[in-house]
Amino acid sequence: MTENSEDKIRLLIVDDHPPTRENIRKLVQFEQDIEVVGTARSGEEALEIARETQPDVVLMDINMPGMDGISATEALLEDVPFAQIIILSVQNETDYMRRAMLAGARDFISKPPSGDELISTIRTVSERAKETRKKLSKPVPQHELPGKMQGYGIPSRPEGKILTVYSAKGGVGCTTIATNLAIGLNSEETPVVLVDASLQFGDVSAFLNLQVKNSLADLASRVNELEEEIVQEVLMKHETGLSVLAAPARPEMADEVQADQVRKILQYLRRNFAYVIVDTSSTIDDITLAVLDVTDVLLAVATPEIPAIKDARLLFDLLTALDFPTSRLMFVLNRTDRRIGITAKMVSDNLKHPVHGDIPIDERAMLLSVNKGVPLLLTDKTSPIAKAMLDLLSEVKEHLLAAEDTELEDAEQDRARIFNR
């Protein structure tokens, strides 16, 4: 192993065809940051080698005699929970993808993979492997009771939380919720940065009456040299002290931003802010998936309309297929109106998911807020819609507390499984 071997991506190749294993090895052999730590010809052999080599990334063939790739993925993640599995298959079908994701796979590539696609995917998923490995090896402070939200900036809680606001249907009020959530959470003790990841037509800056000078695209181009001075030059400051990372000023500039760049930016920001609030577009693309990959809490938003409810159901199905933890999901029903006959309880019963936020419709207040660029929580906090926003704020905090307790318990179990075998 070389002097810098600890920094390399540890790769395990699993395929029952020797030529395929050799071709993949040749594709990555000249990449200085990737080290092939083993090859396996079966699922059973993959488990043995994975226990010994502790790979960051596993390329797993889906069709193998004996233990297939899906079963091997489930079993391997029991022993090496930080490993990121990339499924390889000639069968590029939705059912295969769904089964692979449910088993815990991180990505799915059709055979034969191109060199660029394969290497790019390996590098992208390896970032999550390194993060998870660090979390599992990090001791839990014994002096700190689980669930305390204080202490951002002290050694025991170095990272903030990423909260993403998303809807499968556009125009349901995600930006309104994101801006008010950011305003409500921001304080000297818990600084917040609001990120507009709706790269083509983001409206966060307009909702806050800010003129875009620099944007997320400017940070993306310098993602490998992120420092406080550089980031502060790009971030805009709202009059409340809220930091804002705007979407690009023009739609075509969105093409300059890559998913792995967005992931790295969010990871940097969470180390410097108590909360990172992310507003997204309604499209499930590489950018959105990168955001979801690092999200601590996802606020899924819908309105009490049949198309929006239908899209919410499809979103929940997709999140299940992607193995997105239900503990990180909150459902917000926006623009509710008792006169239309569709209540929050009816929607909750229909979707089999609790409604964590019920925000009433107030068209006049919303229009005034948007047109003036002044969030609702900066105007009349006694109005029903502002009170609902504050209630949602409390729900989010409680959800984070409960999730923190669960994560600490899970981390303890994972460490026990890894180190006490």
Residue, then its C-alpha position, 0 to 999 in steps of 0.5 A: m500500500t502506498e503512503n497515502s493509501e488511507d485517503k484512497i477509495r477502497l474498491l471491491i469488485v464482485d462478478d462471476h465472470p472473470p473477463t468482466r472483473e478484469n475489464i473493470r480493474k483495467l478501467v480503474q487501474f490508472e486512477q490514483d485515488i482508487e485502490v482495488v482491495g479485492t475481487a470476488r466471483s460470488g456473493e459468498e466470497a464477496l462477504e468474506i473479502a469485505r469483512e477482511t478489506q472493509p471496502d468503501v465501495v462495492l461493484m456488485d453484479i446482480n445476477m450470480p449463481g448461488m447468492d445473487g447481488i441483491s441478497a449479497t448486498e443486504a448481507l454485506l451491509e450487515d458487516v460493513p455498514f458504511a460500504q456503498i454498493i453499486i449494482l451492475s446489471v445487463q437488465n436495466e429495468t425498473d423492478y431491478m432498480r427498485r429491488a436493488m435500492l430496497a436492499g441498500a444499494r446506492d446506485f445502479i449502472s447498466k453493463p457494460p459500464s463506460g469508464d467515465e460513468l463508472i469512475s464518476t459514480i465510484r467517487t460520488v458514492s465514496e464520499r458518503a462511505k467516508e462520512t458514515r465511517k467517521k460517524l461510526s468510529k466517532p465516540v458518543p460524548q458521555h456527558e451530553l444527554p441525547g437530544k439537546m439542541q444546544g452546543y453548535g460550535i462546541p466539539s461535541r456537536p460540530e455539525g449542523k442539520i440539513l433540512t430540505v423542503y421539496s414537493a413532487k408538484g411545483g407551485v405548492g409553496c415550498t419557497t414560502i415554507a423554506t424562507n420562513l423556516a430559515i427566518g424562524l430558526n436563525s439566531e446568534e446561537t443557531p446561525v442558518v444558511l438558506v440554499d436555493a437548489s432550484l438552480q434554473f428558476g429559484d426564487v429564494s432571493a426574490f422572496l427575500n428582496l435580495q439582488v443576486k450578485n453571486s450564486l451557488a454556481d460560483l461556489a461550485s466552480r471552486v468546490n475543491e478550495l472551499e474556505e471561509e473567506i471564499v464562501q463568505e464572498v459568495l453568500m448574501k446577507h439578509e437584514t435579519g442576519l440570515s445567510v443566503l446562497a442564491a440560485p444562478a441568475r440565469p437558467e443556463m448557468a445551472d448546467e455548470v453545477q454538478a451533483d457532487q459539487v452540490r453535495k460537497i457544498l452542503q457538507y461544508l456549510r453544515r460544518n459552519f451553520a447550525y441549520v442548512i435549509v435547502d429549497t429545491s425544484s420539483t424534478i428528481d434529478d442528480i442535483t435533487l438526489a445529491v441533496l436528499d443524500v445528505t438531508d437530515v430532515l425532508l419536509a415533503v409539501a403538498t396542497p389539498e388537491i387531488p393532483a398534489i396528493k397523487d404526486a405526494r403518494l408517488l414521492f413516498d413510494l419513490l423514497t421507500a424504493l430509495d431506502f430513505p429513512t421514514s424517520r427523516l421525513m415530515f409531511v406538510l400540508n399547505r394552503t388548507d381550507r375547510r371550505i373545500g372539504i379535504t382535511a389534513k386528517m383525510v389526506s393523512d389517512n389516504l397517504k398512510h402518513p402523518v401530517h406534521g404541518d397544517i398551514p391554512i390558506d391566506e392568499r392576501a397575506m401571501l401575495l403581500s409577503v411575496n410582492k414585498g419580499v418580506p417573509l410572513l414571520l417578519t410581519d404579523k406573527t399573530s395571524p393564523i398562517a404565521k402561527a401555523m408556520l411557528d407550529l411547524l417550526s416547533e414540530v421540526k425541532e422536536h423531530l430533530l430531537a427525536a431523530e438525534d436520539t435514534e441516531l445515537e442508539d443506532a450508532e451504538q448498535d453499529r459500533a458494537r456490531i463492527f468492533n465486538r465481532 
